[in-house]
Amino acid sequence: MNKISLGTAVGRGARGLCPRCGRGKIFKSWGLMHRECPECGLLFEEHEGDTWGFMYVSTGLITGLFIIGMFLIRPSNRWIGLGAVIVLSVLAMMGTQAIRKGIAVALDFKLREKA
């Protein structure tokens, strides 16, 4: 079997495709993962929670960007600014969830491959 580069695996994962074969989809529907690749049989999470570390770190990164933005941008109306931050942060977390989870699956695949 050909060795998959880290960049290829992460790119496939970010697009919601199996990091090994690039054909099978990681997700059945929004937020619901297949247990294994329907094409090549790769087990996406060998142990439940294998991808949590990356998800926590990426969530912290997004949160940190919003905190920096709150220090740099001062809206004229505090309540409008607060509402905008809440709406934008929820959209950012929900909108990037599948991409971040796919990348986490790809990184986990590469780590298991090394072991």
N, C-alpha and C positions, 0 to 999 in steps of 0.2 A: 504494500500500500504506500502511496506517495506521502511524503511528509508535507503537512500543511504549514505555511508560515504563519507567524503570529498576526501579521497585518491582514492576511487573507481570512483567517479565522474570525478576527474581530470585525472585519468588514461584513462578512456573512452574518455574524450574530447581530450586528447593528441593523441589518436589513430583515431580521427575523427568520433567517435561514439557518439550517444546520451548519455548525462550524466545520464539520468534517467533510460532508458531501456537497453542501451548498444547494441541494435540491429540496430537501424536506423542510417543512415549516416548523418553527419552534412553538408557535402558539396555535391553539384550536380556535380561540376567539380572544377578544381583548382581555388581557390579564390572565388567561387560562392556558397553561403550558401543556403540551403533549408530554407524556412521561419519557418517550423516546422518539427518535426520528422515524417518521413513517417510511422513509426511503432506505436508510442504511442501518437503522436500529441503534444508533448511538444513544445511550442513556444520558439525558440532559442534566439531571442532578443525581449523582450516585447516592448521595445521602441528602435527606431533606435539609435545606438551609445552607447548602454548599455555596450558594451565590449571595448570601445575605451580607457578607463583609463588603463586597463591592457596592451593593445597593446602599448600604449605610454611608459609605465614603462618598459616593456620588450624590446622595441626598444632602450630605453635609456641605459638599462643594456648592451645590445650587443654593442652599440656604445662606452660605457665606457670601455668595455673589449678591443676594438680595440685601443682606445686612450692609455690605459695602455701598450698594446703590442707595440705601436709606440714608447713609451718612453724606453722600455726595449730592443727592437731589433733594431739595427742600420744596415741596409743593406749597402753593399759596394758601390752600385750605388743608388743614391737618386731616380732617375726616375723609376727604376725597383721596388724599395720599394713602391713608391707611386702607381704604377700600381697594384702591388700585394695587397695593402690595399684596393684599390677601387674594384678590382675584388672579393676579399674575403669578403668584407663587403656587397656587393650586393648579393653574393651567400648566406651569412649567413642570411640576412634579408628575401630574397625570399625563401630560403630553409626551414626556420623555421616558415614561416608565417602561414601555416595551423595548425601546432602544437600549436603555440601561440594562435591562434584564437579559436581552440578547447578547450584549457585550459581556455581561457577567458569566453567561453560559459558555461563551467562547473562551474566556480566560480560564474558567474552571476546566474546560476540555484540554487546553494547552498545559495546565498544571498537572492534570492526571496523566497526560501523555509523557511528561518529563519523568514522572515517578515510576 
